[in-house]
């Protein structure tokens, strides 16, 4: 089945008050193994392999093959190619849509709705700088389990940026630390550069440059940019010192030119 709502929450149990483990966005596909009479579908996301319960109302068996994805934090869709029309919905970054034709500054979608053409990128094209993608999301609220402009957690921010750059990665920070990209050793043993990932036990951030950290965090309760030194000092009482650092594969092209999916 396919997600047809802007965002579909993936919960640990079939209840609205159950823990939010992750989110799927419009256009994502899900293998459904079971549906309940109460309106829940238990399934596995194709994007990252996560398993959980999604509201059945967010899914459809009518699969549309996306031709484009949203390339801004969020965009609006309309019933006509006119910005004065009342918007129908917000679509988050990474949402997949099927474009039927371009109508001036708008694209007509297979749903019959219209989206601003500049807010869409062809599905086969990717961002050149995943950090720049994440920088677009500064000030988005912190949300445990979030992967969209509705809210992001620390690994949700990283994964959203990497996938917009065409780099597949694990969803959780411990998986990223154990298996993704190029290990740089223990924290403090290396010179960091833009795009490097810094790990704590239970947290992850992205370097904007050699001294500035970008991360979704519970102190600011949003995606924030701050000096790495200050973040390390403040986070110490929760997660101790950073453990390791890793470099995403696309930033290590000289060492591994064919590695686009991690190791």
N, C-alpha and C positions, 0 to 999 in steps of 0.2 A: 504494500500500500504506500501511498505518498502523502506527506504532510501538505495540507491545503490552507491551513491557517498561517498567519505570519510567524507565530512561534507556538510550539507544542511542548509543554512541560513533560519531562520524563521522571516519574516518581517511583519511589522504592516500593510502595504499596498502592493498591487501587483506592486511594482516598485523597481528597483535595488538601487535607492537612498532613499528608505524608511527606517525608523528606524529598526535596528536589535534588535529584542526582545529576541531571544535565538537561539540556534543551535541544530540540530539533527545530529547524527553520523551514519555511515554505520551500517545497521542491525536494526536500530530503526524502529518501525512501526508507521504509521500515518493513522488516519481515515480521508478520504477525503470526503468533503461535496459538493465541487463545483470546477470545473476547468474552466479557462478562455481561450479564443481564443489566448490570448497573451502569453500563456505558464506558467500560474501560477495555483497552486492548493491550495485551502483554506481548512485547515484541523486541526486536533487536535492530538498532540503527545501522544502516549500511556505512555511514560516515566514520564511526569510531568503534563499532562493535558493542556499544553500551546496550544493556538489557534493562527494561523497566516497563512501567505502565503509563500509557498515553491515553488521553480522552479520545474515545472513538470518533467524536464529533470533529476532531482535527484531521482526520484521515479520509482518504478516498481510494477506491480500487481503480478509478479512472486515471491511469498514469499519463502524465504529460511530460515529455522529454524537454528539460530546460535547454534553451539556446543561449540564455544570458543569465548573469547574476547581478545582484545589487552591489554597487561598489562604494557606497557612502553609508554612514552609520544607520540611517533610516530614510526611506523615501515614501511618497504618497502615491496611491493609485486613484484614478478618477473614472467617472462614467463617460466622459467625453474628453477630447484633446483640448482642454481649456482649464487654465489654472484658477479660473473663477468658479469652477464647478465645486460642489461639496465633495471633499475627499471620501473615498470608500474605506480605505485601510492604510495602515503603515506597514511597510515591508522592511525587515532588518537587513543589515549587511550580510552578504552570502546567500540570501534567499534566491532560489532558482526560479526563473520564469520563462515561458515560451513566447517569443515575439513572433507575431504574425506579419506585421509590416510596420514601417516607420511612417508616421503622419506628422510632418513638420518637426517640431521639437519633441514630440511624443512618440512612443512606441505603443502600438496596439497589441495587447497580450491575448493569448488563447482563451482567457477568461472573459474577454470582451471589455476589460478595463484598460486604462491608459496609464503609462508611467513615463516620467521625464527621461528622455533618451540618454542624456549625459550621466544619469545615475545608474546606467546599466553597462556592463561589459560583456562581450562575447564569452561564452562558456569556456572556450579554448584559450583565452588570454588570461594572464595572471599579473598581479602587481610585482614590480621589480624589487621593492623594498618592503619587507613585511613589517619593519619597525614603523615606517611611515603609515601603514594601515592602522597599526595599533595607536599611533599618535592621533589619528582621527577620533579615537574613542576616549580621549582624555575627558574626564568629568562624568562619564557614564556611571550610574550608580553601581556599587558593589552588591552582588547577589550570589549567595552560595549556590553553585550549580548552574549559574547563568552563562550563556554563550552568545548573547545578542545585545542589541542596543537597549533592550528592556532591563538589562543588568548583566554584569560579568563577574565571575570569580577569577582568581589569579591565573589558573591554567586555561580557563575559558578565553581570556584575553590573548594569551600566547597562541592557542590553537586557532582562534579566529584569524589572527594576522598571518600565521603560517599557511593556512589553507587558502586564504585569498592570494597568497604568493605561489600556490600550487605545490606546497610541501605538506605531505601527509605526516601526521604525528599522533602519538597516543594522547588521550584526553586528560589524564591526571598527572599531577606534578611528579609523583613517585615513579610513574612509568617513563615520563620524559627524562628524569634524572638517570634512570637505570639503562635506557636503551636508545636514546635519541641523539643523533648528531655526533659531534667529535668531542670526546672528553678533554678538558683543559687542566684537570687536576684539582686539588683542594683549593678552596678560596684563599686568595692572597699569594698564590704561587705563580701568577701570570699577569700579563698586561691585558686588560679587557678592552674590547672594541664594540662599536655599534652592532647590535644584534646578538651579542653573547647573552646567554641565559645564566642567571645566578639562582642557586637553589638553597633553600633552607629545608629542614625537616618539616614538611607541610606547607611550604610556600615557594613561589617562583616569581622572578622579575626579569625584565628585559633591559639591557643597557642601551641608552640612547647615544651615549658616547662613553669615553673611558671613565667618566666620573658621575654620570647621571642615570638613575634607575627609574624605569617606568613599570608600574604594577597596579593591579586591582587589589585593594587591601582594605581590611576592616578598621584601620585607624582613620583614614580619610573617608571611608565608606563610599569610595568611588575609584575610578582609574586616575592615578596621580603620578606626577613626575617630581622627583626630589633628589638631592645629593645622595649617592650611595652610602657615604660614610654616616650621614644622619640616619638613614633607614636602618643600617646595620646596628647602630647603637640603640635605636628605639625598639627594634624587633627582638633584640637579644633576650628580653625577659619572657618572651613567648616561645621562640623557636631556637634560642641560643645563637651561635654564630652560623653564618652560611656554611654549607657543607662542601659543595662542589660547583664547578662552572662547566658549561658545555657550549659548543658553537654549532648552530644549525648547519646542516649539510650544504645548503645553497651558498653559505658564506665561506665555505671551505673548498671552493671549486678547484683550486690549484692542487689540493691534496686528493680530492675525490671527484673528478669532473662529471662522473655518471651518477653520483649518489644524490638522488632527489627525494628519497623517502626515509632517510635515517638509517641507522645500523642496528 
